[in-house]
């Protein structure tokens, strides 16, 4: 299974709800670095795989990730979570 986050995958934040990954933002300027993805609420996010191997969590393949909420003219916020692969994206 590919160790990359893709559009349509689900990210579950530690201790919180999650979001389906949507197409990111390619626009950049001095205050906004762009993003890999957007959340359901429109927040610009980047997802970095930190886990070494896939596990089964809640009956689905999951791996640990670090999530960055990309700051727009302010510092970014970071937290951990799990990436769940979209069944349609399986290798």
Buried (B, 14 or more C-beta within 10 A) or exposed (E): EEEEBBBBBBBBBEEEEBBBBEEBBEEEEEEBBEBBBBBEEEBBBBBEBEBEEBEEEEEBBBBBBBBBBBEBEEEBEEEEBBBBBBEEBEE
